[in-house]
Amino acid sequence: MNTSSAEFLATKGGSQSESTSTQSKKSAPEMIGAEMLVHALHAEGVEYVWGYPGGAVLFIYDEIFKQDKFEHILVRHEQAAVHAADGYARATGKVGVALVTSGPGVTNAVTGIATAYTDSIPMVIITGNVPTYAIGEDAFQEADTVGITRPIVKHNFLVKDVNDLAVTLKKAFHIARTGRPGPVLVDIPKDVSATKGPFVYPDSLSMRSYNPVIKGHSGQIRKAVSLLQEAERPYIYTGGGIIMAEAAKELKEFAELLGYPVTNTLMGLGGFPGTHQQFVGMLGMHGTYEANMAMQHCDVLIAIGARFDDRVIGNPAHFASHPRKIVHIDIDPSVISKRVKVDVPIVGDLKEILVDMSAQLRAAPARKNQAKVKAWWDQINEWKKRDCLKYDRDSQIVKPQYVVEKLWELTKGDAFV
């Protein structure tokens, strides 16, 4: 997922990146970099910024204080700022924004950034840095922000010229929210935030070195549908990609057309109704017995927006020893066949691909595998009889499971707790 290398080798060069704006630099208003940042956040529709002040971002805080279009939420630790922005992005689907200072501000934010990277959460992290002339000189509260965060961001930028700031911020939001989402870091030295320049924020952006595939390959989709129609022990395995792609409705329609069992990962919870008759529970280390048994014994597995992590498949060699055909759909080609060999890889937007697959299923002739699939469901229902999530309902101590059940009964899932 990290696109800090080959995919972005030339994003800083004008020949590889094109932006358009209705305003020319000659007629553009002059302002300092800190004010440019605030205007860029306005242009991106940012509602909240979580942050903690420090010397390297004081000019930015001065400009934030002057505006009233977004709310700044003061935290007590930089890690909290990034985790809060992460939670906002998960809850709304919008880009979360965090602001931290240089050196210890950045290092305090690392765990939150790494979490967002692992879980594919769209975020833009603004970091202050020492003045450009002091970079690399072991200045007070200096740290190699770009180097430290390179393994845990989708991309990062160090802005050394105020004239590059506006387009860099546009790129940051574009990269964070497109393709496989993820955190993007923009490092702004203190002198850049205080230097004046013409502010022109691009209306649109074209990056020739960054073009995520959206449309799934039609031939591969046909192969996948054919495999699913012939399956005897099919299984639909979904992850957080369903939620990121806002494809829950399309997944439900696709699954109901097939009538096959559905599971999801911890990150995929909510992507398919937990009360649906086809749902066999979350799988993985803390999942249900039936979900994990079905994962090991299926003969055709379709993975949608999931990555076959160790909590799901355990030892890859042991998982591979059970013969099965695997279809893997993901927006990020780098996760396909990374841990298990895939028979039918499909790269693209999950929502579009599910719509295409559902259309093909509707047009397909009646399936001949119904008896085999019924026997498969009978086996899954036998596994369910273990009631692996049962707990003592007669205990005088209030169990957390009981609390969650009652909360669901009261809210029907329509609440953030």
Buried (B, 14 or more C-beta within 10 A) or exposed (E): BBBBEEBBEBBBEEEBBEBEBEBEEEEBEEBBBBBBBBBBBEBBEBEBBBBBBBBBBBBBBBBBEEEEEBEBBEBEBBBBBBBBBBBBBBEEBBBBBBBBBBBEBBBBBBBBBBBBBBBBBBBBBBBBBBBBEBBEEEBEBBBBBBEBBBEBBBBBBBBBEBBBBBBBBBBBBBBBBBBBBBBBBBBBBBBBBBBEBBBBBBEEBEBEBBEBBBEBBEEBBBBBBEBBBBBEBBBBBBBBBBBBBEBBEBBBBBBBBBBBBBBBBBBBBEBBBEEEEBBBBBBBEEBBBBBBBBBBBBBBBBBBBBBBBEEBBBEBEEBBEEEBBBBBBBBBBEBBBBBBEBBBBBBBBBBBBBBBBBEBBEEEEEBEBEEBBEEBBEBBEEBBEEEBEEEEEEEEEEEEEBEEEEEBEEEEEEEEE
